[in-house]
Amino acid sequence: MNYNITFTLLSCLFFMGLVAFIAYRQTRGETESAEGYFLAGRGLGAPIIAGSLLLTNLSAEQLIGLNGSAYGFNLSSMAWEVTAAVATVFMAFIFLPRYLAGAFTTLPEFLNQRFDDDVRRMTVILFMLGYGLVTIPSVLYSGSLAVMKLFTIPELLAINDEWALPLTVVVIGVTGALYAIFGGLKAVAVSDTINGIGLLIMGLAIPLLGLALLGDGSVVSGLKTVVTSETHKLNAIGGSNDPTPFATLFTGMVFANLFYWCANQYVIQRTLAARNLAEGQKGVLLSGFFKVLVPFLMMLPGVIAFHLYGPELASIDLAYPQLVRDVLPSYAWGFFLAVLLGAVFSSFNSLLNSAATLFCLDVWEPLQGKVLTDPQRIKVAKRASVVIALFSFLAAPMLQFATEGLWQIIRIFTGFYNIPVIAIVIVGLFTRKVPAVAAKVVIVFHVVTYGCLQFLFKEAIPLHFLHLYGVLFIFEVAIMLGFGLWRPRAEAWVYHHQETLDLNPWSYAVPCATTLLSCVLALYLLFSPLGLVGGLSHYFVPCLMALIAMNIGVWWHFRASGWRKDRLGLNQ
């Protein structure tokens, strides 16, 4: 390992301290109210929303897991990231306007209004168990594993891996928790945005340096090697034996992404804090553009690692750490460590902040039977954060015993709560007569059925867990609609609009979304047998030109419409 540990640690502390100082200056005096602590005073702009969504979503498990998947298989797992851009479009146009119109602080708050308090409570239990048992521990574990592998912590401290892992988990967890516990959502969002810039810088640097190493100093030569040899590694059209079969994009993947970007509390909490609908839409769509960069930032290094090392690495999860060790100059290690820790802190403290918000507003306050004061709410939230953090410190090291790989195990266990929640939210938003009992039945049905099909009867019914997502979603929506016909609500639910924010949409949201969806299609064209896999086909350029022409037409139409409105004085 060619770096000076003292210089690395000092430079890392400098960058982390700079981020903390900027976050403190931006949030000073803004966490004294509950709205300031939980929703950043409903004052976040598009860049902060997009930056926070980016870093909340991207963490060490993506760096390690996606690159490992690309190294061991191909680019099929990019579907988790790239198709998320489609979900951001749904969030911007369908879900976000309704959330902001209702001025909700949490998703269970909406479910309480739409159904009843029992549905809210059951949903909170699903979220808390999912966050506490899977999501938060996985973020801590993957981040700690990345730091251990990249910086050889056991060797530096002269201890074995069994002790190094929990020690790293605790150090990272305690540091990250400070942002969430003492700074609230705005401190999390501001630090996320700054760290997100660093992540983009390092995300671009690693593949470029890797290509240079592969090409004996020439990035162009390295790129030529990647696109002309072993091109099956560039195939995003996954087969049945790949981690993400292509068919799953049209079944469970749709609903998994809709849940994550449109109904997952720790993600949507940033958008609920938007200063108005237009800023929220800009931020969400901008985060979608970041997602389509993921194959280049977080999967291309895995392909480069395959070309450099062949299939000889002991574990596919070692591909990215090995590449980073070989290409990163010693003077950049401190900055890389700061960025890596920033990504881990982002996801971790975002989860803590959201879990504490759910516990305080949707569990503790209803149990008290009265409205708590802002200081009481903040006090409860901080204590809840500490308890959840301590629990995650115990659970995180257990993930090292997962035999199916970190990336897959997270997705499989997330299935216990993502599909029933998104089914309930969609039916709740778009129907008026479906009763609360339907949502309760669906939650119990899903947990029992999914658990049985995924674990007890997996060999008898060998259905990919993403296809299982899709099947269960359809069943659960049908169950709820059936209850709406059989035992409808006595009175149709009425949506109560709260005029707390400017709800005028962004005027360029439609053309922006068109370009975003076109980028998704273009990526699948590029990384397919029509594109780079086996050499460019005759259909690639015409298909790409058709996408470009469509985008020019859409943008020209909206630009011309804007000019006409300006001349008529309609935009004043």
N, C-alpha and C positions, 0 to 999 in steps of 0.2 A: 504494500500500500504506500503510494508515493504522496503523502501529504503530512504536514506538520499539525499534530493534534491541537497544540496550544493555539496556533494561528487560526485553525479551523473553528475552534470553540469561541475564540474572542470575536472573530468576524461574524459568526453566527449570532452571538449575543448582541453585537452591534446592530445587525439588521432587525432582529426581533425586538430589541429595545426601541428602535426607530419606529417600527410599526405600532408598538404599544403606546409610545408617546403621541403619535399622530391620532390614534384612536381615542386616547384620553382627552386630547385637546378638542376633538370633534364632539365628544359626548359629555363634556364637563357640565354638570348641573342638569342633565336631561334624563336622569334615571330616578328622579325623586317621585315621579308619578307613575302609576301602574301602566298607563298608555305609553309613557316614555320608556319604561323598562321592557314591556312586552312587545310593543309595536313601534319603537323608535319615534313616538310622537306622531305617527302617520305622516312622516315627512321625507321618506326616501325618494330620491330621484332615480332615473333610469340607469345611469352608470353604476351606482351603488347596488341597485337591485340585481343587475346583470352580473356584476363582479361577485356579489355574495352568493348568488345562485350557482355560478360557475364553481367557486371553491367549495361551497357546501356539497355539491354533487361529486366533484373530483377529489379523490384522496388517494392514499397509498394503495388501497386495494385495487384501484384502477391502474395505477402505475405498475404494480406487480402483476395483478391478475390478467389485465388485458394484454400486456406484453408477453406474459407467459402463454396465454392462449394463442397469440399470433406465432410465437416460437414453436409451440408444440403442435399446432393444427394449421389454422389459416386466419383470414380476417373475418370469419363469420360472426364472431362475437362483437364486432363493431355495431351490430344491430342494436345492442343495448344503448349505445350512445347516439348513433346517427338517427335512428327512428324516434328518439326522444324529441327531436326537433319538430316532428309532427304533433306530438303532445303539447309542446309549447304554443303551437298555433291554436289548438283547442282551448288551452288555458287563456290565451290573450283574448279570444273572441267570444267564448261561451261561458267559461267558469268565472273568470276574474270580474267581468262586469256585474255578475250576480252577487259575488262575495262582497265587492266594494259597495254595492247598492244596499246591502244589508248591514254594512259596518260591523262585520263579525271579527272577533279577535281570534277565535279558534274554530276549526271545522266542527267539533262536537257541539259548539254553541249553535251553529246552524242546524245540526241534526236534532237538537233539543227543541228548537223553534218549529222545525218541520214535522217531527214525530213526537217524542216525549223524552222525559228525563232518563228513563231506563235505557233508551237507545243511546243517548249521549254517554251514559255510564258504561255500557257494554263496549262502545267504540273506544272510549278512553282506556279501558282495560286491554283491548286489543293493541292499541298504540303503545301503551306502557310496557306490555310484555314483549312486543316486537322490538321496541327500542332497547329495553333493558337486557333481553336475552340474546338478541342477534345484532341489531344495527350498531349500537354504541360499542359493545365488545369487539365487533369485527373491525370497526374503525381504529380502535386502540391496538388491537392485535396486529393488523396489517401495517399500521404506522410503526409500531415497535419492531416488527419483523424487518421492515425496510431499513430502519436505522441500524439494527443489529447487523444485518448482512452487509450494508454499505460501509459501515464504520467499524466492523469487527469488534463490537463491544465486549464479547467474552474475552478476547485476547487482550484488549486494552486494560480490562479490569482484573484479568487473571482469574475468571470464574467460569463455570460451565454454562451451557445454554439454558439449563433448567432454572438457574438463578438469574441469569441475565435478562430473560424475557419478562418475568414479573417486575423486576427492578425498572426496566425500560418503560413498561406499561405505566407504572406508578409515577415516574418522573414526567413522562409526557402528559399523562392524565391530569396530574395536579396543576401543571403549568397551564394547560389548555382550559381547565375549569375556571381559572381566575378571570378570564375574559367574560365567560358566561355569567358567573356568579356576581361579579362586581360591576360589570359594564353594561349588562342588558343587551337587547337586540342590536342597538345602533353600534355599540362597540364591536360586536361580532361582525356586523355588516361592513363597517369601515375597514377593520383589519382584514376581512375577507377580500375586499377590493384591492387593497395594496398587495396582499400575498398573491392574489390572482394574476397581477401583472408579472410578479416574479415567476409564477408557475408557467405562464406563457413564454417568458424568456428562456427558462430552462427547458421547457417542453420543445422549443424550437432548436435549442443548442445541442441537446443530446443526439437526436437523429442526424443533424448536420455533421457533428463530430464523428458519429458512427459511420456515416457514409464516407467521410474523409479517411477514416481508418481502413475501411473496406477497400477503398480505391487507392490505397498507398499515397494518401495526401490529397487526392482529387475527389471532391464531392461529386462532380459530374461522372467520373469513372465508377465510383461506388454506386451511384443511382442507376447507371447503365447495367451494372451487375444485377441489381435487385429486380429491374423490370425486364431483364432478358433471360435470366436463369432461375430455375426453381420457381417459376411463376405461379405454380399451384398455391404457394404461400400467400399470394395476393388475392385469392378468391374469396369474396364475401358471400357468395351464394352457397351457403352451407348445406351439406348432405345430411343424411340421417345419422351418420356416425360422428358428425361434427358437434362441438359444444352448443351451437345455435343453428339448427336446421332452418333453411330459408322459409319453409312453410310456416314456422312459428311466428314470423313477422305479421301474419294475417290472422293469427288466433290469439294466444295468450299475451304475446308481446305488446299488442295494441293496448290491452287493459292494464298490463303491468306499468307501462309508461304513462297511461292516463292517470292511474293512481298516484304514481310518483310525482308527476308535475302538476296535477290538478287537485289532489286530495290528501297528500302527505303533509301533515302539519309542519314538520320542520323545514319543508321546502316552501310551501305556500305562505308561511308566516312573513317572508320577505315581501311578497307581493301584496299581502294584506296591509303592509305598512307604507304602501305607495302614497305619495301626496295627492295624486289624482289618477284617473283611469288611463289617460294618455301616457303618463310616465310609467305606469305599471305595464302597459302593453309594450312600450319601447324596451323596457328592461327584460321582459320575458322573451320577446322575439330576439333581442340581442344575445341572450343566453343560448338560444337555439342555434345561432350562427357559430357560437363557440363550440357547441356540441358536434357540428359537422367537421370541425378541425381535429377531433379526437383520434381518428385513424392515423393521421400524420404525426400527432404528438405522442400518442400512447399505444400505438400498435406497430407502426413502422420500426421503432427500435427493436421489437421482438423479432421481426423479419430479418433485420440487419444482424441480430445476434445469431440467428440460424445460419446465415451465410458465413459468419465469422467462426463460429464454434461447432457447427454441425449439430446433430442430435445427441451430442455426448454429455450435455450437462446433466447432473444428477437429478434435478427437478426443473420442470418448466418455469417455476416461480423464481429461479435463479437467473433467468435470462437478462432481465433489466438491471439488477444489481451488478452482474458481471460486466455488462456493457458500460455502465456508468464508471465503474472502477478503472476500466481500461481507457476511456476516452476523456474523462474530465480532468482538466489541469488542476494542479494542487491549489492555486490561488482562488479557485472557484468553489472549493469544497464547503467553505463556511456559508456562502450564499446559497448553495444547493441544500445544505442541511436546514437553513432557515426557511427556505421555500417548502421543503418536504415537511418540516414540522408545522409550518403555517397551514399546509393543506390538511394535515391531520387535526390540528387544533380547530380549523374551520368546521369540519364535519362534526367533530366531537362536541365543541361548545355550542354549535347550532342545535344539535340533538339535545344537549342538556337544557338549553334555553327553552326549547319547544316542549320538552317533557315537563319541565318545571311549570311552564305556562298551562299545560293541560291539567297537571295535578292541582295547581292553585285555583284556576278558574272553573274547572269542570269536575273536580272531585272534592277538594277541601271546602271551598266556599258553599256549594250546595249542601254539604253535610252540616255546615254550621247553621243553615237556615236563615242567614242574614247576609246583607251586603257588607263585605269587609272594607275597611279604609285602605287607601293606597299604601301607607306604610305597612299595614298588616299583610297585604297581598305580597309585597316585595319580600318581606321577612319570611313568609311561608315558602315563596318560590326559591329563595336562596337556600333555605334548609333542605328543601326537596332536591335541589341540584347537588348538594353535598352527599345526600343519601344515595342518589342514583349513581353519582360518580364512584362512590366507594363500592357499590355493588358491581359496577362494570369492571373495576380493577380485579375483582375476584373471578368474573366470568371470562374476561378476555383471554387469559392463558389457556383456557380449556379448548379454544378453537384449534390449537396446534394438533389436536387428536382427530380433526376432521379428515376423513380419508378421501373425499371427493374433490378436494381443492377449495380454497377460500371463496373464489368467485362463484362457483356453483352452489356451495352450501348456503351462502347468503341468500341467493335467489330462491332456492328451494324453501327455506324457512320463512322468508318474507311472504310466501304464498298463503300462510295461515291467516294473514290479516289484510293483504292488499286488495284481493278480489272482492270480498264481501263489502269492504268500505266503499270502493268505487261503484259497485252495483247499487248500494244504498244511496249514495250521493246522487248518481245519475237519475235514478227513479225518483228520489226526493225532489230534485230540481225541476223535473219535467212532467210530473204528474201532480194531481191535486187531491185525489181520493184514496190513494194507497194508505192503509192505516199503519200505526206504529208496530202492531203485532207482526206484520210482514217482515219488517227489518229485524226484529228479534229472532224470528224463526230462521231467517237467512243466515244470521251470524252463527247460531248453534249448528245449523245444517252444514255450513261450510267448514267449520273447524273439525267436526267429526268426520265428514266425508273426505275432505282433503287429507287429513291425517291417515285415514284407513287406506285410501288409494295410493298415497305416496309412500307409505311405509309397510302396511300389513299385506296389501294385495298387489304390490308393485310388480312382482314376477308374473302374476296371473293376468294383470292388465298393464302391459309395458308401454304406457302412454307417456311421452315426454312431458315434463312438468309444465311447460308452457302451453302445450295443447290442453292439458288438464285445467290450466287457468281459464282458457277460452270456453271449454265445455261447462265448467262450473259457473262462469259468469252468465252464460245464456240460461242455465237452469235457475239461477238465483233471481235474475230479472223476471223470468217467467213466473216464479213462485210469488214474487211481490205483486206483479200485475194480476195474478190469479186472486190474491187476497183483495186487491182493489175492486175486482168484480164481485167476489163472494161476500166480503165483509167490508164495504167501503166506509170511509170516515162519515160520520154524521153530517159534518160541515166540511166543505171543500177548503183546503189550506189556502190561505191568502199570503202572498209575499209582501212583507212590509218594507218599503223602501225608506232608507234613512238618508236625508240630504246633507250628509256630512262632508262629502267630497265632490269635486267637479267630475261628473261622469261622462263628459264629452269624449268620444274615442279619438285616437290619434288618426289624423287624416291620411297618413301614408301606411297605415297598418296592413291594408289589403295587398298593395304591391310588395311590401316588405315580406309578408308571409308567402307570397307567390315565389319570390326569389329564394326564400329559405327552403321551401318544398322542392324547388328546382335543384337546389344544391344537393338535397338528399338523393334525388333521382340520378343526378350526374355522378355522385360517388358510387352508386350501385352500378352504373354503366361502366365506370372506370375500372372498378374492382370486380370484374365479371368476365366470362368468356367472350363477351362482346368488346371488352376493353383490353386490359393488360394481360389477362390470363391466356397464355398461348399466343400472344401477339394481337395487335389491334385488328379488329374485323372491319369489313367494308361498311358496316352499319353504324360504327361508333361516331364518326364525324357528323353524318347527317342527323343522328339523334341529338347530339350535343348542339348542333346549330339550330335545330327546331326548338330546344329549350331556351336558347339565347334569344331567338326571334320572339318567342312568346313573352319573355320577360320585358323585352324592349317595348312590345305592344302594350302590355299592362301598365308599365311605368309612364309611357307616353300618354295613355288615356287618362290616368289620374293626374298627371302634371297638367294636361290640357284642361281637365275639369277644374283644377285649382285656379288656373288663369282665368277661366270664365267666371268663377265665383268671385275672384278678386275684382274683376271689372264690373260685376253687378253689385259689389259691396256686401256680399253675403258672408265674407270671412272677417268682417270687422266686429 
